[in-house]
Amino acid sequence: MKKDSSSMNFWDHVEELRRRLLIAVLVLAVTTIASFFFTDQFINLLAIPIGGLKNLQSIEMTENIAVFMHVALLCGLIIAMPVILYELLAFILPGLKPAEKRWLYITIAAGSLLFLAGVAFTYFVMLPPSIGILVRFIAVETIPRLSSYMDFILNLMFWIGIGFQTPLLVFALAKFNIVSAKTLAKQWRYAIVIIAIIAAMITPTVDPVNMALFMLPLIALYFLSVFLAFIARK
């Protein structure tokens, strides 16, 4: 029988954390293995921005299988994201009331959708112009390695997907009275400067077009965060 959170001691909490992490890891393992069946198709999809796999090359003997496993792990992580978010939030916020549980489920669904939105934005909006500039920057034939290309693509997708979940983080902070919509609205100029710095660090090229492509959705997400902070306090 599960103990009430108020009567749990330190080791009970450790055991609860271990159990939830184990569930998250097992689900991730299952979804990653299931991803093996469509990883080849996904790799071909990721290669479209550079013109297909014919424009990539492998050098090391284990490079192809390493890329396959890396892509399968990312696919498994995306599929398992709702369960992982639930297990983490259920540990952090135990003993929720029915109304609070509804918010928890909404948060999990919204977090998963925002992550996918960030991945889609990276693939359809950022990558085509970025790769075109990087490959044709000077008049030298460039044939990227499969591993370096996939690492570049997957890291960009992952971190921008995480960045798209900023509104949920702000919503949670507002719920705990750590931030307020009024404060966020007043600090919008500083937020834009910080977003510009982040964009300069994450975007693969230094041209203003790609920086703007990354900054515009982050600025929109910031003002969405202000609105969600207002809703949270209400």
Buried (B, 14 or more C-beta within 10 A) or exposed (E): EEEEBEEBEEEEBEEBBEEBBEBBEEBBEBBBEBBEEEBEEBBEEBBEBBEEBEBBEBEEEEBEEBBBBBBBBBBBBBBBBBBBBBBBBBBEBBEBEEEEEEBBEEBBEBBBBBBBBBBBBBBEBBBEBBBEBBBEEEEEEEEBBBBEBBBBBBEBBBBBBEBBBBBBBBBBBBBEEEBBBEEBBEBEEEBBEEBBEBBBEBBBBEEEEBBEBBBEBBBEBBBBBBBBBBEBBE
